[in-house]
Amino acid sequence: MRWNKKWMALTIASALAAGSLAGCVGKGETNESGEEITELTWYQVGDSQNDDQTVLEKVNEYTQEKIGVKLNIVKVGWGDYNQKMQVVINTGDAWDLCFTCSWANDYLQNAQKGAFLELDGLIQEQEMYERIDPRFWEAAKVGGVTYGVPSEKEIGNCPMWVFTKEYVDKYDIPYEEIHSLEDLEPWLKLIKEKEPDVVPLYLTKDYTAPTYMDKIQDPVGIEYGDDSLTVKNVFETERMKSTLATMRKYYTEGYINKDAATASDDKSIKRFVTKGDGQPYAELIWGKDLGYEVVATQIMDTKITNASARGALTAVNKNSEHPEKAIALLNLINTDEYLRNLLNYGIEGVHWEKAEPDASEVEAAEGKDYVYDFKIKLDEAAKKDYSVPYWVQGGLFNTYVLDNEPLDKWATFKEFNDASEEAPSFGFDFDLDPVSTQVAGFRNVLDEFGKSLYTGSVDPEEYLPQLQKKLEATGVQDVIDEMQSQIDEWKDGK
């Protein structure tokens, strides 16, 4: 294996040092060094796997000797995680670590209500603190305090149009020149005429039209590029009004599937283009999922927001009896190659094998950071027994790349992150307590109108005023005024 930076080196010394941190009180199980073993309970989002226990046994063999920690991992399914964690947190159950982010087990709200431990005094001497992009640590701060360890991955919001390569090649479509919603029109028309069995623009109920805004509290936020930090209702912006009109036009022209507002993704449906949340080499993931090749182009420049940079974190329970051990574990995961990949892929020789990359790839990657000199190939049968969301346990840059991925995948991710621009609102957190009642009412209004408007299923000239009227009745102006007051104070304090 080859590493190119100091931060890529194995950290056995630091891991062993971490093992001297305070553990459990009283006599109990010990490792070969005589150190008492501390058991940590870690809640993670994701479906249970047949080989979870087998992998966990190997993990615990390693962590017990390295840092005196034994893990109890509790996995909670995707649809149940939010509700389960509310119960776990609110009832005072005993736990040590949990997955949290901007979209599940809400990081900001849990930090603000005091559910998570303040970590600044624990993390700054850890090697992971130096490795992870400082912008992730900045996003992890709430009120100037760090409450979670971020999983370093793509940092920005990068919506993309995802095209089926078969039709791009067949009609010589210059997909790389297609960015805005309006850019799609001639090609949607062509596909509808030439390929009657293909949906030109395939959408589902989860689709949101391109939003050139940091929606800090949907539907309220700051438009990208607005350095004046003027708070707006997204549905009152000229760009969104134009977008909704275009979506309606595409729907009435027959470019969009008629059930878009209620549909779940049906991969058997042939489509020309759809929308995805992108990252480097996302085409490989999408193509594998769909069963055919796709190509993609960015809709807009990548923007870093609090929400995007908080895409995955691990927090420590405010009431954990073993905070030092919890941080020692997270440091080991984020700095130790063996442990990170064991958690991520399972056991070598059971779930995966090393694979030799092409010599041309090795040569092309020479001198780049975040690069190994091998790839791995997953065992197709064993993969069914162990497959986990790879960003839940830790950062990605010390995970192995798969045999169908570029050898310099993580170097490209780092370049992507370095090139991503911070939105003007990056770093601002909205305290919604003064307007919590108004905000609570937004969800019902958006559920009633959002999906239909975003997919073009209804006429915005008729339904947009109805949405606005209900938002006004719910108190959207109160939220705008409160957010503007807070963001003005934040801006003055920067």
Buried (B, 14 or more C-beta within 10 A) or exposed (E): EEBBEEBBEBBEEBBBBBBEBEBBEEEEEEBEEEBBBBBBBBBBBBEEBEBBEBBBEBBBEBBBBBBBBBBEBEBBEEEEBBEBBBEBBEEEEEBBBBBBBBEBBBBBEBBBEEBBBBBBEBBEEBBBBEBBBEBBBBBBBBEEEBBBBBBBBBBBBBBBBBBBBBBBEEEEBEBEEBBEBEBBBEBBBBBBEEBEEBBBBBBBBEBBBBBBBBBBBBBBBBBBEBEEBEBBBBBBBEBBBEBBBBBBBBBEBBBBBEBBBEBEBEEEBBBBBBBBEBBBBBBBBBBEEBEEBBBBBBBBBBBBBBBBBBBBBBBBBBEBBBBBBBBBBBBBBBBBBBBBBBBBBBBBEBBBEBBEBEEEBBEBBEEBBBBBBBBBEBBEEBBEBBBBBBBBBBBBBBBBBBBEBBBBBBBBBBBBBEEBEBBBBBBBBBBBEBBEEBBEBBEEBBEBBBBBBBBBBBBBEEBBEBBBEBBEEBBBEBBBBBBBEBBEEBBEEE
